[in-house]
Amino acid sequence: MTLIKSIEFKDGKLYLIDQRKLPEKLSMFECKDHKDVEFAIKDMVVRGAPAIGVVGAYGIVLAAENFLDLSKEEFISKVKESAAILGNARPTAVNLMWAVKRMMNVLEANKDKTNSEICEILLNEAKNIEREDLETNKAIARYGNEIVPKGATILTHCNTGALATAGYGTALGVIREAHYTGKNIRVFADETRPRLQGARLTAWELVQERIPAKLIPDSVAPVLIRDGEIDIIIVGADRIALNGDTANKIGTFMLSQIAKDFNVPFYIAAPISTIDFETKSGKDIIIEERDATEVTHINGVRIAPEGIDVYNPAFDVTPHENITGIITEKGIIRPPYLENLSRLRDGKK
């Protein structure tokens, strides 16, 4: 198994695999302060809901270390200000806000300690978030593997692997587990326009680990589903509402609807931290709209005429009725989602 480590905090700096440069070049992006982290999240140096949660936590650590010599009052104020900036870097993925809130709770609980002590405590908490995410991904993989038939052909969309998490991955983690437990699977990976995360990132991870796979244009997936070539679809999530509606990379809704029409199981794989218990339905999820150049250009080369208007939502919402199950680190949640996710929120079995 090839271990891909996309996030590393070392010697007071945060190092990230620069996902903008894959697969042509494997290079690290260095973050010296929270502004570097904000840029890395916004410009998609790092992406994937769990990953940006981990990175956001380390961004707060960098902010605290940079403001270490200020008075206690200024130190606390500046760290909170930096946390607010980081929490708003990507509006759809709830893991970022979850991690920032968790770090701020730790700050609040220890604000009477010295600045240096607070920095150390915040660093330990960020490390905990990273470690927990990796453990969570492996648990998701184990539960998800239970629903993957031997010899299955799996369709996945966007990138949900080690690059999108602290390691191993969510939907791609399930695929890894099925492969390494000898289920003789094969994978179809959507290219995922317009940023091509499937072509650049998922395909790269699959090649690294020699998992049998084919890369396809997004428009091919409906034909494969219709023709009975797909046994199961597993994708990730950026936010899951209380009723099970799920925001994920644009194009996910299309796959879910076609899967429903042709009776192909459609699963979401995501940690519980991706569930936004305060958001009642997908109608309340803010959908990030990104720059037009992502559509009009590829690698800086214009492919569309100047003057054309562009609509470029980064995500869409898959309605809960299209989802067969949600694979989490606590097990697979099935319909009725409002009832079962509410029980999960309330700590009931």
Stockholm file with secondary structure:
# STOCKHOLM 1.0

chainA/1-349         MTLIKSIEFKDGKLYLIDQRKLPEKLSMFECKDHKDVEFAIKDMVVRGAPAIGVVGAYGIVLAAENFLDLSKEEFISKVKESAAILGNARPTAVNLMWAVKRMMNVLEANKDKTNSEICEILLNEAKNIEREDLETNKAIARYGNEIVPKGATILTHCNTGALATAGYGTALGVIREAHYTGKNIRVFADETRPRLQGARLTAWELVQERIPAKLIPDSVAPVLIRDGEIDIIIVGADRIALNGDTANKIGTFMLSQIAKDFNVPFYIAAPISTIDFETKSGKDIIIEERDATEVTHINGVRIAPEGIDVYNPAFDVTPHENITGIITEKGIIRPPYLENLSRLRDGKK
#=GR chainA/1-349 SS CCCCCCEEEETTEEEEECTTSTTTCCCEEEECSHHHHHHHHHTTSSCSHHHHHHHHHHHHHHHHHHTTTSCHHHHHHHHHHHHHHHHTSSSSCHHHHHHHHHHHHHHHHTTTSCHHHHHHHHHHHHHHHHHHHHHHHHHHHHHHHTTCCTTCEEEECSCCSGGGSSSSCSHHHHHHHHHHTTCCCEEEEECCTTTTHIIIIIHHHHHHTTCCEEEECGGGHHHHHHTTCCSEEEECCSEECTTSCEEEETTHHHHHHHHHHTTCCEEEECCGGGBCTTCCSGGGCCCCBCCTHHHHEETTEECSCTTCCCCCBSEEEECGGGCSEEEETTEEECSCHHHHHHHHHTTCC
#=GC SS_cons         CCCCCCEEEETTEEEEECTTSTTTCCCEEEECSHHHHHHHHHTTSSCSHHHHHHHHHHHHHHHHHHTTTSCHHHHHHHHHHHHHHHHTSSSSCHHHHHHHHHHHHHHHHTTTSCHHHHHHHHHHHHHHHHHHHHHHHHHHHHHHHTTCCTTCEEEECSCCSGGGSSSSCSHHHHHHHHHHTTCCCEEEEECCTTTTHIIIIIHHHHHHTTCCEEEECGGGHHHHHHTTCCSEEEECCSEECTTSCEEEETTHHHHHHHHHHTTCCEEEECCGGGBCTTCCSGGGCCCCBCCTHHHHEETTEECSCTTCCCCCBSEEEECGGGCSEEEETTEEECSCHHHHHHHHHTTCC
//
